[in-house]
Amino acid sequence: MFFLLRVTFWLCVVLALLPTGGSKQSDNTRAQQAQKSDISAVEAFSAAAATVSDMRHFCERQPDACVLGSQAAVAFGQRAQAGAHMVYEFINERLAPQETGSVASRPAGLKSAVPAVKASQNTLTPNDLVTPWRAPIKDAPGRKQV
């Protein structure tokens, strides 16, 4: 919830700082509008700080509205979570492979008496199976003969 508030705040700041692509105005019209809306950055900051301070004390002034708002936020969060779960399941059903490969699939009406043949994993050649030559072990001086 706070993430959405932060995103909304920064989006408003960015939109406020972007230049408007409005119609071309004469210099006189611009000067008149500048006189009407001549607000310094300090005044704008103090107004924003007062608004935030007012929002912090809102629950003290309107406890019923705060309780209702928190209930609505919880309900909205639950609905959003349920919707995200539905979307996840939908995508998972569409993109998941239909067969996992762990069970041989065949039509339900067709029963085979011959089990499915697995591919051989015996990949060694006859040359690979030959034991390499080793020199005979010499008798060591303290070793007993069996």
C-alpha positions as CSV (number, residue, x, y, z in Angstrom):
1,M,0.0,0.0,0.0
2,F,2.8,2.4,0.9
3,F,4.5,1.4,-2.3
4,L,1.6,2.7,-4.3
5,L,1.5,5.9,-2.3
6,R,5.2,6.5,-3.0
7,V,4.8,5.7,-6.7
8,T,1.9,8.1,-6.9
9,F,3.8,10.8,-5.1
10,W,6.9,10.6,-7.3
11,L,4.8,10.3,-10.4
12,C,3.1,13.6,-9.4
13,V,6.5,15.2,-8.8
14,V,7.7,14.2,-12.2
15,L,4.6,15.3,-14.0
16,A,4.7,18.6,-12.2
17,L,8.3,19.2,-13.3
18,L,7.7,18.2,-16.9
19,P,7.2,21.2,-19.3
20,T,3.8,21.5,-20.7
21,G,3.5,21.3,-24.5
22,G,0.6,23.7,-24.4
23,S,-0.3,26.4,-27.0
24,K,2.1,29.2,-27.8
25,Q,1.4,32.2,-25.7
26,S,2.5,35.8,-26.1
27,D,5.0,37.3,-23.7
28,N,2.3,39.5,-22.1
29,T,0.1,36.5,-21.3
30,R,3.0,34.6,-19.8
31,A,3.9,37.6,-17.6
32,Q,0.3,37.9,-16.4
33,Q,0.2,34.2,-15.5
34,A,3.6,34.4,-13.8
35,Q,2.3,37.2,-11.6
36,K,-0.8,35.2,-10.7
37,S,1.1,32.0,-9.8
38,D,4.3,33.5,-8.4
39,I,5.0,30.8,-5.7
40,S,8.5,30.3,-4.5
41,A,10.0,26.8,-3.9
42,V,10.0,27.5,-0.1
43,E,6.3,28.3,-0.1
44,A,5.5,25.2,-2.1
45,F,7.6,23.1,0.3
46,S,6.0,24.5,3.4
47,A,2.6,23.9,1.8
48,A,3.5,20.3,1.1
49,A,4.9,19.8,4.6
50,A,1.6,21.2,6.1
51,T,-0.4,18.8,3.9
52,V,1.7,15.8,5.1
53,S,1.3,16.9,8.7
54,D,-2.4,17.2,8.3
55,M,-2.6,13.7,6.7
56,R,-0.7,12.3,9.7
57,H,-3.3,13.6,12.2
58,F,-6.2,12.6,10.1
59,C,-6.9,9.4,12.1
60,E,-7.0,11.4,15.3
61,R,-9.7,13.7,13.9
62,Q,-11.7,11.0,11.9
63,P,-11.3,7.6,13.6
64,D,-14.3,6.1,11.9
65,A,-12.9,7.1,8.4
66,C,-9.6,5.5,9.3
67,V,-11.2,2.3,10.4
68,L,-13.3,2.1,7.3
69,G,-10.3,3.0,5.1
70,S,-8.1,0.2,6.7
71,Q,-10.9,-2.3,6.2
72,A,-11.2,-1.2,2.5
73,A,-7.4,-1.5,2.1
74,V,-7.4,-5.0,3.6
75,A,-10.3,-6.1,1.3
76,F,-8.6,-4.6,-1.7
77,G,-5.3,-6.3,-0.8
78,Q,-7.1,-9.7,-0.5
79,R,-8.9,-9.2,-3.8
80,A,-5.6,-8.2,-5.5
81,Q,-3.9,-11.2,-4.1
82,A,-6.7,-13.5,-5.3
83,G,-6.6,-11.9,-8.7
84,A,-2.8,-12.3,-8.9
85,H,-3.2,-16.0,-7.9
86,M,-5.8,-16.6,-10.7
87,V,-3.5,-14.9,-13.3
88,Y,-0.6,-17.0,-12.1
89,E,-2.6,-20.2,-12.4
90,F,-3.9,-19.3,-15.8
91,I,-0.4,-18.5,-17.1
92,N,1.0,-21.7,-15.5
93,E,-1.7,-23.8,-17.2
94,R,-1.1,-22.3,-20.6
95,L,2.7,-22.3,-20.6
96,A,3.4,-25.5,-18.6
97,P,4.3,-28.6,-20.6
98,Q,1.4,-31.0,-21.0
99,E,3.5,-34.1,-20.3
100,T,6.2,-34.3,-17.7
101,G,7.9,-37.3,-19.2
102,S,8.0,-39.3,-16.0
103,V,4.9,-41.4,-17.0
104,A,4.5,-42.9,-20.4
105,S,1.3,-41.5,-21.9
106,R,-1.0,-43.5,-24.1
107,P,-4.7,-43.3,-24.9
108,A,-7.0,-44.5,-22.2
109,G,-8.7,-47.2,-24.3
110,L,-5.4,-48.7,-25.6
111,K,-3.7,-51.1,-23.2
112,S,-0.4,-52.5,-24.2
113,A,0.9,-55.8,-23.0
114,V,4.5,-54.8,-23.9
115,P,6.0,-52.3,-21.5
116,A,7.6,-49.2,-23.0
117,V,11.2,-49.8,-23.9
118,K,13.7,-47.5,-22.4
119,A,16.6,-46.3,-24.4
120,S,19.8,-48.0,-23.3
121,Q,22.2,-46.1,-21.2
122,N,25.0,-48.5,-22.0
123,T,27.2,-46.1,-24.1
124,L,30.5,-47.8,-23.5
125,T,32.3,-49.3,-26.5
126,P,34.2,-52.7,-26.2
127,N,37.5,-50.8,-26.1
128,D,36.2,-48.9,-23.1
129,L,35.4,-52.1,-21.3
130,V,39.0,-53.6,-21.6
131,T,40.9,-53.3,-18.4
132,P,44.1,-51.4,-18.8
133,W,47.4,-53.2,-18.3
134,R,49.2,-52.9,-14.9
135,A,52.6,-54.1,-13.8
136,P,52.5,-57.0,-11.4
137,I,52.9,-56.1,-7.8
138,K,56.3,-57.1,-6.4
139,D,56.6,-58.7,-3.0
140,A,57.3,-56.1,-0.4
141,P,59.8,-57.1,2.4
142,G,57.4,-57.4,5.4
143,R,54.4,-58.6,3.4
144,K,53.0,-62.1,4.0
145,Q,52.1,-64.4,1.1
146,V,48.6,-65.8,1.1
